Amino acid sequence: MKSQWRQTRPDMNRHMPVKSGKIYKDPEIGEVLFRKSTRSRNISIRVHPVKGVSVSVPYIVPYAVAQAFFHTRRTWILETMARQKEKYKDVRQPDPREVEALRRQAKADLPPRLAELAARYGFVYNRVVIKHNASNWGSCSSKGNINLNLNIIRLPKILQDYVLLHELCHLRHQDHSHAFHLLLEHVLTDNLLKCVDEGDAQAVALARKAAASKAKYPVDYVMTRAIKQHSLV
């Protein structure tokens, strides 16, 4: 089966601990990217409606083992691809030029807003990087580095702030503990009220829903539900 493998160039992005990668050509799925990662503890498979299928492989695990695992999950992958195709059949996916336009706008708008919110609530971070992720809106490392998805720029302003504040709170609490949620609820509430005072219609609507919510963390709850209405592309 060696003819079905194609070596990729090593990933030179210093923010992604990827050593190297290989492309496997599947007759039904198409090209599948197998990538070695020092962060991965287990083999994991991601299916993205635009980026396709990728397999994250722990650095010490042979590609042959990852390929065998991939074949045990082929049925699930094909079913997931079919569901995604149906879900996004009426959604126009952005072309590469549009993605780059989003990236430029995200780089121009998100870091200044992150700095503003960090200064307001007393957070100190190391650096911020704009990425195009398939699985999350953002992340925060133990070293104080914050990664933001360029898709954030497509969100309403109040939900952009939600993602930024969520990651800033992870600077103090790396988990999703009670302490984390108390801190997040506090900063989200304060920021929401400021946006309401500024006449942000989306903020007003979310504030009304939060006031009527019986959730333990009402502001976080309504914003989490709101952001789920938006997809990553």
C-alpha positions, 0 to 999 in steps of 0.5 A: 500500500506504499503507493497510496502514501505521499509525504508532506513537507514538515509543518514550519508553523512554530505554534503547532507542534507538528513534526511531519505528515503524510497523505493517504489516498482513500478510494472513497474518502479522498486524501486524508492527512496523517500528522504527527503531533507532540501534543496528541496523547491518542490517535484522533480523527477530525472530519471538516466539511471544507478541510476534509479528514485529518488524523492526529497521531502521537509522535511515538505512534507509527503511521501504520498503527494510525492507518489501521485505526483509521480503517476501523473508523471508515464507516463513521467517517463516511457517515459523518461526511454524508451528514455534513454534506446534507447539513451544509448543502445550502451553505456557500463555503468561502473560497481561499480568497475570502478566507484570506480576507477574513484572516486579514480582518481578524488580524486587524480587529481581534488583537486590539480588542483582546488587549482592550478587554485584558486591560479592562479586567486585569489579564496579562497574556504572552502573545496572540495568534490568529489561526484557521481551526476546524474544531474550536473558536480559540484556545489558551496555553499554559504559557499564556499564549492565546490562539483565536480562530479567524471565524470569530470575525464573522460573529456579532460583536458581543459574541466576539467578546464572549470568545475573547473573554473565555480565553482570557479567563483560562489564563487564571484557570486552565480548566472549566472548574467552578472558579473558572465559571464564576470569573467568566460569568463576572466579566461576561456580565460586566461587558454585556452591560457595557454593550447594552449601555452602548445600544448594542441590539444583540447585547440587549436581546442576550441580556433579556434572555439571561435575565429570564434564565434559571441556569447556574451561569445565565450569561454564559449559558445564553451566549454559549447557546447563541454561539452554537448557531454559528458554524466554523468554515 
